[in-house]
């Protein structure tokens, strides 16, 4: 994976840093050292041609920005970084608030590191949504912050797995909160600054912006944000991302759904001249690709379809290695799709998705619950693997597992249970789950979404949740972007936004969510997605072989062996195989590199 890494402490040196960097290097990546003071700190950025990062240096001091800032021109960004670096070098502690204020005002997907070895200080800060993952840890070897878990594990020898993180990934699809699969390594939360004492090899972590969806909704009730304002703001963010992309080609991933067509419409309205790209799995086009073709035609965008073969076991292994088990193998086909996009447009292409639209333009509020225990029961009822099985597989008690899950949900700032659902969807699911899908994309091309431009995201949260119910706001928003695209049906519903069929689908889903959990579970048991899947024989054979190679480390081998013979849903097979592949391959950190 491309990205930034920093190590600090008396034992930090270039040789060990480079050795750890080898674990995250893939063909086409180059490593550039940006700070190198033995016994104090070493930092570097790995990148491919076309990966965005910015460096401003002054002697041994430097400001390194990993990613993109979309609301500033390149000269303005470099000027800002120069000023922040100068201020930080003069007064590291006193500059932290100014840097946080700067980050809070930005639209972008970025990590900024200010490193001043002569002052024995560094500051690492992310954007308000935490769009780029950073893994951090400290032990007797020193401090490490890195964009890839493998680097942190390799440099700091964090070899013990976090059993709760693995169990939670089997239940929800990802670990909750700051947990990672490596014990001793945590994930940097959104809107966080980390002040690093390079001499003491220690760091101080604090949040500079809090997301409280209950308070935001209360404020929204007094708001006068109109749909036309949302559409214009969206087009404005697409224009800003187009300006940032400069001469890069823009390829919008287009399906038959709403979010991708909104993204394509936004970039067309912004004058970007984007292309639309669609993947088709199997031998024939499906309804999604046909709708994508129609949407692209209405919007006047060139449309390209890439046909993908079924994923192989080697594809599963590759994805598990690239994302350290943080992206489940069911989407391994995306690696081949992204390779096709690179082959067509080159590695400088900006890959645009519609990620986030279905979150911030929908009413995500839940129903009132009497306690946090009821919310825990609700989330566990939607588990991929039952929590009783997950706890047995990793060797922890069921009660301990549930207690850790409850502790996390109890940390939500919202007091009303109605807003726990939005917090789970907008932070837990996006930050821990969906953002990792975009991070997978960035192993191949730079991936962005206009819905996650922070200024637009916050504007959407100024609209009361009730106005978004049953996609009523989305229908107006889409019509404001392009009436013709809005009139085309949605692949999932078979009807256009605002149509009787679309509204009936939304009402039915809302009614289903109101049913008691046992009734929901019974209904889902009758649906094909929740029934045992017909796993291809070749995958089943490799899965059984994988189980046979397990030692008695993380997984309970007898429980795993018994489970391996049982029927599974596709989601269960994918999540379990992902976890096992990561566990068996995490010691393999060799890779190809080109050192610059």
N, C-alpha and C positions, 0 to 999 in steps of 0.2 A: 504494500500500500504506500502511496505517496504521503508526505506530511512531515510535520515538525517533531523534533525530540530534543529534550534537554536533560542532562544529568549534572548533578552537583555534589560536591563533597571532596574530602581529601583523597579518595581513591578514584576520582574521575580522571580519565585520560583518553586520548584520541583512539588508541588501539582498542580498548574495551568498548568504546562508543561505536566504532566502526564494526566491531564484531557483532554487537547487538543489532546494528542497522542491517547487517546481512540477513537477519531473520525476516525483515519486512521488505526486502528488495525483490523485485520481479524483473524479467527482461524488459528493457526500455527505460528503467528508472536510473537516475543518477543521484549521487549523494554529494551535497555541498556543505562543508563545515562552515558555520557562520560565527562561532565563538569557540576559542580553544585556549584555555588557560589551565594547564595541568594542576591538579590538586584543588581547583576552584570550580570550574564548570566547562563543559563541552556541549555544544548545541549544533544541530544541523537540520537540513531539510532535504528529503528525498523527493524527486519529482520526475515526471516525464515531459517531453516537449509539448507544451500546451497547458501544463498544470499551472494554475495561477498562484504566485507568491511574490512578495515584495520585500526587499532588503534595503535598509538604510543603516550605514555603518559610520562610526566615528572612532578611529583607533580600535581598541579592543571592545568597545561598546557597540551594541547593535539593536535595531528594532527589526524584527522579522514578523511579517504578517503572512500567515498561511491561509489561503482562500481568497475570497473576493469581497470588496466593499462596493456596493452598487450605486450608492448615492453620491460618490465622490469621483471626480476625474482622477486619472493616474497622477498628474502633477500635484493636484491638491492632496491626494493621499500621501504621497511622499513628503510633501511639506508638513502635513500634520504629524506624520511619524517622526520627522526630524525634530519638531518642536517638543513632542512628548518625550523623545529620547533625551534631549537636552535638559528638560525639566527633571526627568527621572535621575539622570546622572548627578544633578545638583542636589536633589532632595528626594531620595527613593520613597520614603514613608509619606512625605507630604504630597507626592504626585499621584498617589493611588486613586484618590477621589476624582481627580481631573481625568485620569484614564478611564475610570468607570463611567464618568459623565459622557466622555467621548464615545465609548462603546454603546451606551444606552441610546444615543442619538442616531446610530448607524442602521442602514439597511444592508444586510450582507450575511454571508456564511463564512465566518473567519475565527481564527485564533491569533491573537497578537501577543508576542513575547518581547519584552524590553529587558535586555541583559547588560549589566554593568559590572564586570568582574572586579574592577579596581575599587568599587564601592561594596563589593561582595553582596550584590543584590540583583534580583530578577523579579519581574512581574509578568504573569501569564494570565490573560483574560480572554473570555469567549464572548460571542454575541448573546443577545438577550434570550434567544431560543436554544442556544447550545447546539447549533446545527452541525458542528464538526466534533466528533467524539475525541476526548482526551483522557488517557488513562494515567493515573498517578499513584506513586507509592513511595514509602521511605522505610529504611531499615538501617542496619549497621554499616551498610555499604554506601549509603547516601540517599539522595533524592532523585526520582525519575519522573518526568512528565513526557508522554509520547502519544502520538496519534494512533498507534497500534499497540494492542495488548501484548503481542509477541515481543516487541522491543522491551517493554517494561518487565516482562517475565524474564527475558534473557539477561538483561543488564542487572536486575536486582535479585535474580535467582528466586523468584516467587513461584515455587514449584507446587505448593499445596493447593488443591482445588477448593473452591468455596462450594460446599455441598448445598447450601440453601440457594445459591444462585443457579446451580444446575437444576435443582428441583423446581424452582420458580419458572425456569425456561421451559420445563416439561409441562407445567400447568398453564402458564400464560403465553408462552412463546418467547419470553425474554426475562432477564432478571429484573427485579424491582429496585427502584431508587438508584443508589450509587454502586450497588453490588456488581462485581464482574466474576468471571469463572475462576479467577486467580485470587486466592485469599491473600490479603495484604495490599491488593491493588484495587483502587476505587475509580469510579468514573466521575469526571468533573461535571457537576450539574450545570444547567442552563444559567445564564446571567451570573457567572462566578468569576471572581478574581483570586489568584493565588500568588501571594507574596513569598518569594523564596529567599531564605537566608543562605547564601552560597557558602559562607564560612562554617556555620553550624550544621549545614545540610538538613535544614528543617523548613517547613512552610506553614503559612497561615492561610486558611481558606475562608472566604466570606461571600455571601450573596449581595449583589448590588441592585437587584430588581426582583420583586416578588410577584408571582402570578396567583392572584386570589380571584377566582371566577365568580364567587358570590358578590364580592365588593364591586367587581367590574360590571356585573349585571345590574346592581343597584344604581350605579352611575349611569348605565345605559338607559335606564328608564327615564332619565331626564334629557336624553340625547335627541337631537333632531337630524341625525344622519339619514340621508335619503339614498334610495337605490342608485339614482343617477350619479350621486357623489361617489358611491362605491365603485361603479363601473369606470368612471373617469380616473379614480385613484388607481385602480387595477391597471388600466392602460398606461398610466403614468409610470407605474413600477415596471411594466414590461418595456417601456421606452428606456428607463434607466438601466435595466439589464442589457438591453440592446446596445446602448451607448457604451456600457462597460465592455461588452463583447467585442466592440470595435469591428474589425474585419473578419472575425470568426464566423463560420457558418452556424446557423441555429437550426437544430433539428428537434421538433416537438414530438414526443411520444404520444401517438394518437390512438385511442381505442374507440369503442362505441358508447362510452360513458360521458358524463357531464364535465368532469374536472379537466380532462385533456382538451376537450373542444373549447372550453373557456380559455385555457392557456393559449391555444392556437389563435383564437379570435383576438385575444389581448395583444399578441405579438403582431398579428396582421394589422390591427388598428394602430399599433405603435410604429408601423412602417418598417418592420424588421425583415420582410420577405423571407419568412421561415419555410422550411420544408417539414412535411409530416412523415413520420416513420411508424409503421405498424408491424408487429410480428404475428405470424400465424403458426400455430403448432399443429402438426399433422399434415395430411396430404391435401386437404381442401380448405378453402376459405370458409370462415364461419360468419355468423351474423355480425359479430363485432367488427371484423375487417371490412365487411360491406358497408356498415354504417360509417366507419372511419373514412372510407373512400367518398361517401356522400358528403360528409362534413367537410373534408378537404376541398371537394369540388365547390361547395357553397361558398367557402371562404377564399377560394382561389389560390390554394397552396399546393405545390407539387406533392404528390403522395407516393411513397415507396413502401412496398410490402416485402418483408423478409420471412421466408419459410424456414422454420426450425425443426430439426429432427428431435426425436424424444431424447431426454437427458440420459446420459450414461452414468455408470457408477463413478467413472473418472471425473465427470462433471461435478458430482456430489463432493468428491474429495477435494477438488480444486476450490469450490466455494467455501467449504468448511475451513480450508487453510487460509484463504484470502481474508475471511472475516472472523477468524478465530471462533467459529461456532455461533456468531451473533446474527447470522442470516440463514434461515432454515433451507434445507436442500430442495424443497419444493419449487424454489425459484431459481434453481441452477441454470435453467435455460436462458436466463437473462444474460449470463456471461457470453453465450454464443450470439445473442442479439446485439449486445454492445460491441462485440468484435465486428459484427457486420456493419454497424453504424460507423465504426472507426474506419473500416475498409472503404466505405462509401464516401465519407466526408473528411477523413483525416483526424488526427488526434487533437487538433485545435478546436474541434466542434464543441459547441455548447449544447448539451443534452438537456432539454427542458421537459419537465413532467408537470402534471396537474396536481401533484401531491398537496394535500392540505385543504383543498376546496370542500371536500365532503365533511371536513371537521369544522371549519370556522364559519361555513355558511349553512350549517344545519343546527337544529335544536337538539343538543346533546344532554339536556337535563334528564335526570332520572326521576323516579317516583319517590315520594317521601318514605323513608325507612325509620324504624323506631330506634335503631342503634347501629354502631359500627360493626357489631357482630352480624347484623342482617346484611350489611354491605359485603362483608367478607364471604358470607354464605352465597350471596348473589354472584360475586366474581368467581368463586370456586365452582359454582354450578355451570359456568361456561368454560370450564377447564378443558384443555386438550387431553391431558391425562388426569384421572382422578387424583386428588392430593394424597390419598392413602397409598396409591401405587407409587407415585413420585417419591414419597418419603421413604418407602421401603427400598426402592431402587438405589438411593444414595446413602442409605444407612443412618437416617435421622428419624426421630419420633414424629408421629403425625401431629401431636399437640405442639411440639416445638416449631414445626413448620408453620402451622396455622398461627401461632403466636407471633412469629416474625412477619408474616403477611399482615396480620392485624396491626402490628406496630407501625408498619409503613403506611397503611391507610389512615391510621390515627394521626399521622404527622401532617395530613392535608390541612391547609389553613382555613378552609371553608367550614363554617359551623353547621350549615344546613345540609342534610343528606342529599337534597335535590341537586347540589352542585358537585357531589363526589364523582358522579358519572362524567361530567365535563373534565374534571381534573384528571381522572384516569385516562380518558381518551386523548386529551390535548397534551398532557405531559407524559404520563407513564407509557401509553401506547406509542405516541409519536416519538418522544425523546429516546426511549429504550428500544423501540421496535422499528417503526417506519423510517426513522432517520438512518438506521443501519442499512436499509435497502438503498437509500441514496448514496451512502458511503461505499457500498459495493459498486455502484455505478462509477464512482470516482476512481476506482482502481483502473478504469479504462478511459473515461472522459470526464470533463468537469460537468457536474450535474447540479441543476438549480430549479427552483419553483417560484413563480411570482406570488403564489399564495402565502409563502413564508417570508416575503419581504416584511420586515417588522412593522413598518409604518402602516401597511395595508392590513396586516394581521391585527394590530391594535385598533384600527378603524372598524374592522368587522366586529370586534368585541364591544364596540360602543353601540351596536345595534342590539336591542333586547332579544333574548333567546326566543321569546314567544313569537317574534316576527319571523323567525326562521322555521317555524313548525311546518311540517309536511312540504318542505321545499318551496314554500311560498316566496321567500326572499330570493332564493336561487333562481326561480323562474323569472322574476323581474330583472335580476342581475344579468341573466343570460340574454334576455330580450334586449336589454340596453346595450350589450356588447355586440350582438348580431341577431336580428330577428329571424333570419333564415336558418341559422344554425340552431336556434332555440326551437324551431318548429319540427326539427327532426327527432325521431323517437330515441329514447334511451334504451340501450341494449338489454339492460336488466329488467326494465319494466315493460318494454314493448309499446310505450306511449311517450309522447312529448311532455316536457315539463308543463305543469298546469293543466294537463289533460285529465279527464275523469279517471282514466286507467291509472295514471301516475298518482293521483290523489288517493284512489282506492288502495293502491299498493302501500302508500305511506301510512294510511289509517290502519290497514291490517297489521303492519309492522308495529305500530304504536300499541294496538290492542294486544298483540302477542306479548309485548314487553310488560304489559300489566297483569298477565296471567301469573298465578302462583308457580313457583319454581318447579315443583313436581310435574305440573301439567305441561310446562314448557319442555321439560326433559323428555316426557312421553311423546310429545309431538315431534321433537327433533329426532327421536329414535326411529321415526317412520320415514325420515328424509334420507336420500341417498348419501349426502355429504357426511352423515353421522353413522352410516352403516360400515361394516368392515369392507375394506377396499380390496380390489383384485390387484395386488402388488405383482408386477412382472416377475416371472420365475427367476430370471437372471439376478434381479435385485434382491429377491428373497434369499437366494443362495449366498450372495455376497454378504448379506446381513447376518445370516447364520454363521458364516465364516468369521465375520468381524466379532461376533459375540464370543466365539470359541477362543479368540486371541486375548480376551480381556483377562487381566490379572485380578487380584483381590484388592485393588486400590480404591478408586472412587465408587464403582458400582458393586452392588451385591450380585455376585455372579450367578448364584442359584436363582435369585429372583429374576435376573435378566434372562437366563436360559429358559425359564418357564414362560416368561412373557414373550420371548422370541418365537415360541411355538403357537401362540394364540393369535386370534384374528385381531386386526387393527384397522382403524380408519386411516385414510391417507394422511391426515394431519398428524395422527399419532405416530405413524411410521416415519414421517418426515422429521418431526421434532426429536424423536428418540434416536434416529440414525444420525442426525446432526450432532447431538450431544456425544454419541459414542465416537463418531469420526474425529471430533475435536479432541476428545480425551486420548484417543490412540495416536493422534498425529501431532499433539502439541509439543512433543519433544523434538520433532523434526523441524528445525529452524533454518535449514540450509536454503540458499537462494542464489539467484544470479545478480550480479551488480556491475555497475560501471562507476568507479569512483572519480569524482571531479576534484 
